[in-house]
Amino acid sequence: MPATFKIVLAAKADSDGLFDVRLRITVNRVVRYLNTGVAVKAKDWNAKATTDRENWIKGSNHDHSDHNDTLFAWLRRGKKLAQAYPDWSADQLKAALSNGDLDPAAPDFFAFCRRRLAQAQVQVDDVHRRGKGAQLLSQGTIDNRSQVVEEMAKWAARPLPVPRLTATKIKAYEEYLLNEVGNKANTVTKKLGILRTLIRDAIRAGLLTPDKDPMALYEFPRSKVKRVWMSREEVEVLAEAELTPTQHAARVVYFLQYYAHGSRIGAILRLKWKDRRGGRVYFLVDKGTRIKDVEETPELGALLDSLRPAGGPPDPEAYVLPYLPADFERLHPKQQLYQTRLAISRINAALGRASGSLSLGKKLTSHVARRTLATLSERILGGDLRQVGGLLAHTNTRTTQIYLQDLDTHTVDEAARTVYQALSGKTQVKQHPATGAQTPPGDGAENPAESPKKAAS
């Protein structure tokens, strides 16, 4: 039997002498009542009212027009829900009308995200425990997504049914991040990008249809960011400068990145002596699972030789750089991430001091090495993205992925020789008297950061 709806007056008055106006819902002789938020005196109620005339509240009530509009809206919503869900009971219709016309059983977006991230964490933990296997997300990605989920959940202050995840809702969240949290536009864009990924995961899980994607046409906030890179002359100044031991140690890391095809710092920090063999250096590309190997040019070879410990050949299982603990690989991925960020924070702090002492006028960080090589190589190679992408192992854009599919090692080596020869010839990084030390040198005035800051990698 189809659901029926009627506007009725409560049988008893409230303590203030007003009678609640209710929506009566009837399905298969089961009756439920839902308060409409309208309450009037008995004399203002029209017992002979009709739906066509929408005259439940008499003109004697000065708010009769607004009240009647409200009551008609309740009727319209109820009938629309009953038409969309003809099998729903009176209880389901009442619950849905109380929940903004949404099925109270509609999945909560935050609960969905937490469940998926918990599954990814279990996978990461399992891979770490077994020492092998494939995982969906990295520890850093899980942490970044969890931060966005919890931040948005705190802002919402209640569960967020997936159907309520609209562009208007996301825009309100964006305004909150910009105006109340104080995030910069590009930080907000990164967070919204993570949110878009989570929403697409909900779509793949069938919680939302693609045509209801609230971010399909969403315009992200943007602000112009000055991307720092170094000119050839500045590279040479940094290479030849007199620096403190701590600054020199950070400079070695910087140039290891630079001469290892602009690799990310995480890959360089994890280099072991066994990864240097046959005239090449092998490392796992960050943000992926591919092994990249680069030719050991004279410049790269000189840097690695400067790090060899005195008194004999290095332990093949030892790290080339002294920033990560010896038991790094046995640590839980969360601790690995912490130790890596701590090391990057120390290195970036030292690079910043070096930049200041050389009056470069630029904020120097480890990531500048990658950006510098990318910028200079693109100009030297005439904008050949195929070769530049090969140098950087840059597979996070569709364009470079296409070019990398058939780019062999020989082509990459030739591109690297062309770039390094054009940039600086045989420029050697100035050696420091502390060369060969296996602990990060300190000069007393430069203490490592107590806790890591989120660093670019």
N, C-alpha and C positions, 0 to 999 in steps of 0.2 A: 504494500500500500504506500503511495507516495507521501512524502512529508508535507504537513500543512503548518502554516504560521498564522498567528493572530496577536494583535496588540491588546493587552488586557490590563486591568487595574488590580493591584494587590488587595487582598481581602481586609488587611489590617493596616492601620497607619503606623508610621515610625514614631519614635519618641518626640519628634518635632511636629507631629500632627500632619505630616505629608504622606501621601500614598505613592509607593513606587509604581511606575508603569513598566510592565514586563512584556517580553516576547514569549508567547507560548509556542512550544515546538511539539508537534505530535507525529509520531511514526509508529504504525502498527499498534495503535491505541496506547502507546507509552507516551506520557506527557512529561515534559521538562520545561522549566521556567528560567528565563535569563533576564536580569535587570538591565534596563536600557540606559540607566543614568538619569532618566527623567523622573521627577517626583513633583506631584501637584496636590493641591487641596481637593477634596471630594467634589466641591461645587464647580471646579474647573474641568471635571472629567465629563466627556460626552459619551454616554452609554450607547447612543445610536450612531456612532461614527462609522464611516465606511472607508475602505481602502481607496476607492476612486476619488473621494472628496478629501481624504487626508485631514480629517477634522476631529481627531481624537481629543485634542485639548481645545476647550472653548476660548472664544475671543476675550472672555473676562480675565484671562491670564495674559499679562503684558508680554510674555515670552512665547505665546502660543504658536507663532509662525515658526520660530526656531525649533521648538519642541516637536512640532508636527513633522518638520523636515528630518529631524533626528530619528523619529520613530519610523518614518517611511524608509529611511536608509537602512535601518535594521531589518525591515521586511525584505527589502531588495537583496541585501546580502544573504539572508537566510535562504531565499528562493534560488539565488544563483548557486550557492553551495549545494543545495539539494539536487539541483539539475546536474551539477558537475559530478556529484558523488551520490547517485541514486540508491546505493546499497548501505549508506551510512545510517546508523541508529540515531535516535534522539540525543543520546549522550554524546556521540561523536560530533553531531552538528552543534550542540551547545559548546563543547570544548573547542571546536574549531572557531566558532564565532567569538569566543572569549580570547582566542589566541591570534586575533588579527586575520581571521578567515584562513588560517593555516591549520593543516592537520597537526594536532598536538604530537603525533608520532613522527613528524618530519625530523630528519636527522640534524643534529647540531653540528655546525661547521667546525667549531673549535674541538669538539669531541672527536670528529672524524680526523682532523689534522693531528691531534695528539696520538690517536691510535696508529696512524700511518708512520709517524715519526718514532713511536715506540717500537714498531716492527722493524724499522730501519736500524734503530739502535741495537736491537737484539741481533740483527744480522752482522753489524759491525763487531759486536762483542764476540760473536761466534767465530768470525774470521780471525780475530785477534787471538782467541783461545786456541784455535786449531793451527794457526800460522799459515793458513792458505784458504783459498776460496774467493768467490766474487761477492761484492757488495753493491747495493743499489746506490747508496749515498755515502759521502765521506763524513767523518766526524765533524768537520768544520761546517759542512752544509747542513747537517742535522741541527747543530747548535744555532746557526743563523736563522733557520726556519723556525725553530722553537722560540727564539727570541721574538720574532714577528708575531707568532701565534699568541704568545702570552701577553705581549704588549697590547695587541688588539683586543684580546679577551678582557684585559683589565679596563680598557677604555669602554667596551660594550657593557661591562658589569653584569651581564646575564648571558645565557645561551643564545646563540645566533642560528635560528633555523636556516638551512641552506636557501629556501625560497626567498628569504629576506636579504640575501646577499646581493644587493642591487648596486648599480652605479652611484645612486644617490647616497647609499650607506657608505660606500668606499670613499666618495668625495668628502663626506663628513669626517671620516677617519683621516684622510689626507690633511684637512684643515686642522684637525687636532694635532697632528705631528708637526705641522708648520708653525702654528700659532701658540700651542700650549707646551708641547715638548721642546720646541725650538730647534727642530731638525732643519738642516739646510735642504734646498730643493733636490740636490742630487742624492742626498741620503734618503730622502722620502721616496725618490724614484727607485732606489735600490730595494727599499722595503716593499713598495708596491709591486715591483718585479717579482719578489719572492711570493707575495700574496697572489699574484696572477698564476704563478706556477702551482700553488696549492689549490687554487680554484680549478685549474685544468685537470689536476689529479682527481678532484671531486667529480668533474665531468666524465672522466674516463671510468670512474667507479659507478657511474649511472645515477648519481645523486642530483645532477643538474643536466639539462639538455643543452647542447651546444648553442642553440638559438637564445638561451637565457644567460649566456656568459656575460656577466656585468662588465668585464674588462675587454671585450672584443674590440670596442672602438674607444676605449678610455684614453684620454690625453694625459700623459704623465707630466708632472712639473719639471721644468728644466732651468738650469742656470749655467752660464758659461764658466767652465772651469779651466784655469790655466794649467795645462799639462806640461810639467817640467821635463826638459831634456837638455843635454849638454852639447855644446858645439865642439868641433874637433880641437880647437884651441883650449877650451876648458877641460877637455879630457886629458890633454897633455899637461896642463897645469896641475891637475889632481895627481897625475902619475908621477910627476917629478918633485912635488912639494916635500918639504921637511915637516913631518908630522909627529905627534906624540905616539908612543907605542900602541895605545888603545885605538887611536885614529888610524894608524897604519894597518892594524889588524882588520879594521872595518874596510879600509881601502882595498885590501887584498880580496876580501869577499866580493866587493863591488866589481873589481876587475875580473875575478873568476866568473861572475855572471856575464860580464861584458864579452869576454873572449870565449865563453861556452855558449855562443850564439844567443846572448841575451836571455839566458835561462832564468827562471824564477828562483828566488833565494832559497825556498824550501828544498829544492832539488840539490842546490850547492851545499847546503848545510848537511845533507844526508850522504854526501859523497864519501866513499871509503877508498882506501888505497887499492883494494882489489878491483875497483872500477876503472883504474888506469892501466890499460894493457894494450899491447899491439899498436902503439902510436895513436890510440883513441881513448876517449873518456866516455863512459857509459853512465846514464842516470835515468831514473824514472821521472817522466814528465809529470809535473804537478797538474792537478785537475784532470787526471786521466790515468790510464794503465799502460801506456806505451813506453817502451824503452827507447830513449834517444841516445845516439852516439855521435860525438863530434871529433873531428880531427884535432890532434894535439899540435897546435901551431907552436912556433918558438915562444910566442908571448905567453900562451897558456902553459906550456911546459916549464917556462922559467918561474911562473907563479907557483906551480905545484912543487917544483924543486925547492923553492924557498921555504916550503912548509914541512919538508922532510925532517924528521927528528935527528938530532946529532947522535952519533955513536952506533949507527947500524941501520939496516933496512927497516922500514916501518912495518908494523903488524898489518897484514892485508885486511883484517876485520876492523881495524881502527878507523875512526872518522878522520878525514883529511883536515877538517877544521875543528877547533877545540870548543865549540859552543854547545853541542848536545852531550848529555851524559852518556857514558859507555853502555848503560843498560837501556838506552832509548827504545830499542825495538821491543823490549819486553814490557814496556810501560803500556798502560791502557791508552787507547786512542785519545781520550780526553786529556790525559797527562802529556801525551806526545804533542798535542796541539798547544797546550800550555807552555811546554818547554820550547817549542818552536817560536811561539809568539814572544816569549821572554828573550830568546836569542835575537830575534829580529828587532825588538825594541832596543836592545843594547847596541846593536850594529847601527841602527838608524840614528840613535842619539849621538854616537861617535861621528857618523858621517855629517850630521848637522853641525857639530862643533868644527869639524874640518872645513866645511863649506864656509862657516863664519870666519874662521881664521884666514882663509884664502880670499875673502871678500868676493865670492862668486855671485852673491846676490840672488841665490836660488836655494830653495829648501831641498837639500840633497838627501835622498833615501835610497835604499837598495833597489827599489822598483824603477828608479830613474835610469839605472844601468840598462834595463830591458827596453825602456822607452827610448833611450838615447840610441841604442843599436837599431831599433826598429825605424826611427826617424832618419838616421843617417844612411842606413842601408837602402831604404826606400828611395832616397834621393840619388845615391850612387848607382843603384841598379835601374834607374829610370822608371821607378814606379812599378816594377815587375812583382806583383803580389805573389806570384807563384814561387819566386825565389825568396822573397822576404818571409812568406809564410813558412817555407821550409826551414829557414834559419831559426825562426822563433818557435817552431813546432806549434804553430798557432792554429788550432782546430776549432775554435769556438765561434767562428763565423762560417756561414754557408760558402762564401767565396773561397776562403782559404782551404776549406775542406775539399772542395772540388779540385783545386790545384794540387793539393798534397797527395791525392790518390795515386798519381803516377810519378811523383818526384822521388828519384832514387838518391842514394847516399852520395854518389859521385857528384851529382849536380849541386847538392847542398854544400859539399866541400869546396867546389869551384866558386860558388857564390861567397862563401866565408872568406876564402883567400882574396877575392876581389875586394870585398868590403874592408878587411883589415889592412891590406896593403895600401888602399886608397886613403884610409883614415890616418894612419900614423906610421906606416912603414914598420920599422923595428923598435918602436917605442917600448921601453922597458919600464915597469913600475919600480920606482926607487925602493931599494932594499933598506931594511931597518936593522940596526944592530941586534935587535931581539929576534931576528929571523930564526925559525926552527923551533921556537918555544911551542909547547903543546898545551898551554893554557892561555886564554885571552889576556894579553899584557895590560897592566894598569899602571898609571903614573901617580896614583894617590889622589889626584884632583878629579878623577873621572870614575865615579862609582857606578856599577850597573844598576839599572832600574830594579826596584824591589818587586814590582809586579809588571807583567807584560801588558802593553796596550795593543789594541787590535791593529795589526800592521798589514800593509799591502804585501802581497806575495805574488 
